[in-house]
């Protein structure tokens, strides 16, 4: 069904990436081995009260995947998006949505989302990649919570992300410097 303007070899890997974790990087690397073109879609999603504003999340994801793209010769783009995922996939001419699965609870949510996305556009398929064993337990939410309580998150996030998180958060007391609002970003 790639004849509706989508490149059957292009995929979108969406997320808020707040922060981008080693688990995210692993899924990106593995998806890039399967697809000649991968677009990492960084979602606005202000409902999650992000640590990083949208522009900085895009910058951090780009910084982490550029060496990977150079090393593998893969085409990996990073773009912000706001709105429906299927609309974003259409806008970047992608035919696949790539999602990572860590645990059974992820499957329930992702199964529903895949069904809704398929109903919205049956020409865009969703594919799932299982998290690597060493990354199955990592979630951005847990990383934020551990960091806010002064815990060591250095094994969960890349060094640049760790440095930026520590600059924003005041470890030990649960407070953090607020990120500027992303409300006007499109």
C-alpha positions as CSV (number, residue, x, y, z in Angstrom):
1,X,0.0,0.0,0.0
2,X,3.0,2.3,-0.4
3,X,1.4,3.8,-3.5
4,X,-0.5,6.5,-1.5
5,X,2.6,8.7,-1.3
6,X,4.4,6.9,1.5
7,X,7.8,5.4,1.1
8,X,7.5,1.8,2.1
9,X,11.1,1.9,3.3
10,X,10.7,5.0,5.6
11,X,9.6,4.8,9.2
12,X,8.8,7.1,12.0
13,X,9.9,6.5,15.6
14,X,7.8,8.9,17.8
15,X,8.1,9.9,21.4
16,X,8.5,12.8,23.8
17,X,12.1,11.8,24.6
18,X,12.1,13.6,27.9
19,X,14.8,12.6,28.4
20,X,16.1,10.5,25.6
21,X,17.4,7.3,27.2
22,X,19.8,4.5,26.2
23,X,16.7,2.4,25.5
24,X,15.5,5.0,23.0
25,X,18.9,5.1,21.3
26,X,18.9,1.3,21.1
27,X,15.5,1.2,19.4
28,X,16.6,3.9,17.0
29,X,19.8,2.0,16.1
30,X,17.9,-1.2,15.5
31,X,15.2,0.5,13.5
32,X,17.9,2.2,11.4
33,X,19.3,-1.3,10.5
34,X,15.9,-2.3,9.2
35,X,14.9,0.9,7.4
36,X,17.0,2.9,5.0
37,X,15.3,6.1,6.3
38,X,14.1,6.7,9.8
39,X,12.5,9.9,11.1
40,X,12.6,10.4,14.9
41,X,9.5,12.4,15.7
42,X,9.9,14.4,18.9
43,X,6.4,15.2,20.2
44,X,5.4,18.4,21.9
45,X,3.1,16.8,24.5
46,X,3.1,19.6,27.1
47,X,0.7,17.5,29.2
48,X,3.7,15.6,30.6
49,X,5.4,18.7,32.1
50,X,8.7,18.2,30.3
51,X,12.1,18.7,31.9
52,X,13.4,20.0,28.5
53,X,11.6,22.3,26.1
54,X,10.9,20.8,22.7
55,X,13.8,22.5,20.9
56,X,16.3,21.1,23.4
57,X,14.8,17.6,23.2
58,X,15.2,17.7,19.4
59,X,18.8,18.9,19.9
60,X,19.7,16.1,22.4
61,X,18.2,13.4,20.2
62,X,20.1,14.8,17.2
63,X,23.4,14.9,19.2
64,X,23.0,11.3,20.2
65,X,22.0,9.8,16.8
66,X,24.4,11.8,14.5
67,X,27.4,9.5,15.3
68,X,25.2,6.5,14.8
69,X,24.0,7.7,11.4
70,X,27.6,8.5,10.3
71,X,28.8,5.1,11.5
72,X,26.1,3.0,9.9
73,X,25.4,5.2,6.8
74,X,21.7,5.3,7.8
75,X,19.5,8.2,7.0
76,X,18.1,9.3,10.4
77,X,16.3,12.6,10.7
78,X,15.0,14.3,13.8
79,X,11.9,16.5,13.6
80,X,9.5,18.0,16.1
81,X,5.8,17.4,15.7
82,X,2.5,18.4,17.2
83,X,-0.7,16.7,16.4
84,X,-1.7,13.3,15.2
85,X,1.0,10.8,14.6
86,X,-0.4,9.5,11.3
87,X,-0.5,13.1,10.0
88,X,3.1,13.5,10.9
89,X,4.0,10.2,9.2
90,X,2.2,11.4,6.1
91,X,4.0,14.7,6.2
92,X,7.4,13.0,6.2
93,X,6.3,10.3,3.7
94,X,6.7,7.4,6.1
95,X,4.9,4.1,5.7
96,X,5.8,2.6,9.1
97,X,5.5,3.7,12.7
98,X,8.1,2.0,14.9
99,X,7.4,1.5,18.5
100,X,9.4,-0.1,21.3
101,X,7.9,-2.6,23.7
102,X,9.4,-3.1,27.1
103,X,6.9,-5.0,29.2
104,X,3.4,-6.5,28.9
105,X,1.8,-3.3,30.1
106,X,3.3,-1.5,27.1
107,X,1.7,-4.0,24.8
108,X,-1.9,-3.1,26.0
109,X,-1.4,0.6,25.3
110,X,0.5,0.1,22.1
111,X,-2.0,-2.4,20.7
112,X,-4.8,0.2,21.2
113,X,-2.7,3.0,19.6
114,X,-1.8,0.8,16.6
115,X,-5.5,0.0,16.1
116,X,-6.5,3.6,16.3
117,X,-3.7,4.7,13.9
118,X,-4.6,2.0,11.5
119,X,-8.2,3.1,11.5
120,X,-7.1,6.7,10.8
121,X,-4.8,5.6,7.9
122,X,-4.7,1.9,6.9
123,X,-1.7,2.6,4.6
124,X,0.6,3.3,7.6
125,X,1.6,0.1,9.5
126,X,2.9,-0.1,13.0
127,X,5.8,-2.4,13.8
128,X,7.1,-3.2,17.3
129,X,10.6,-3.8,18.4
130,X,11.2,-5.5,21.7
131,X,13.5,-3.6,24.0
132,X,16.9,-5.2,24.4
133,X,17.3,-7.1,27.6
134,X,19.6,-4.5,29.2
135,X,17.1,-1.7,28.5
136,X,13.7,-3.3,29.3
137,X,13.2,-1.6,32.6
138,X,14.3,1.9,31.5
139,X,11.5,4.6,31.1
140,X,11.9,8.3,30.8
141,X,9.4,8.7,33.7
142,X,11.5,6.5,36.0
143,X,14.7,8.3,35.0
144,X,13.2,11.7,35.8
145,X,11.9,10.5,39.2
146,X,15.2,8.9,40.1
147,X,17.2,11.9,39.1
148,X,14.8,14.3,41.0
149,X,15.4,12.2,44.1
150,X,19.2,12.4,43.7
151,X,19.7,8.9,42.3
152,X,22.4,7.9,39.8
153,X,20.9,7.7,36.3
154,X,24.2,7.6,34.5
155,X,23.6,4.1,33.2
156,X,20.2,5.0,31.8
157,X,21.0,8.1,29.7
158,X,23.8,9.2,27.4
159,X,26.5,11.5,29.0
160,X,25.3,14.7,27.3
161,X,21.7,14.1,28.5
162,X,22.9,13.3,32.0
163,X,24.9,16.6,32.1
164,X,21.9,18.6,30.9
165,X,19.5,16.9,33.4
166,X,21.8,17.5,36.3
167,X,22.1,21.2,35.3
168,X,18.3,21.4,35.3
169,X,17.5,19.4,38.4
170,X,18.5,20.0,41.9
171,X,19.2,16.4,43.1
172,X,17.9,15.3,46.5
173,X,15.0,17.6,47.0
174,X,12.8,16.7,44.0
175,X,12.9,20.3,42.6
176,X,14.0,21.3,39.2
177,X,14.5,24.4,37.2
178,X,11.4,24.8,35.0
179,X,11.8,24.4,31.3
180,X,10.6,27.4,29.2
181,X,7.1,26.9,27.8
182,X,6.8,25.1,24.5
183,X,3.3,26.4,23.9
184,X,4.2,28.5,20.8
185,X,6.4,25.9,19.1
186,X,5.0,24.1,16.0
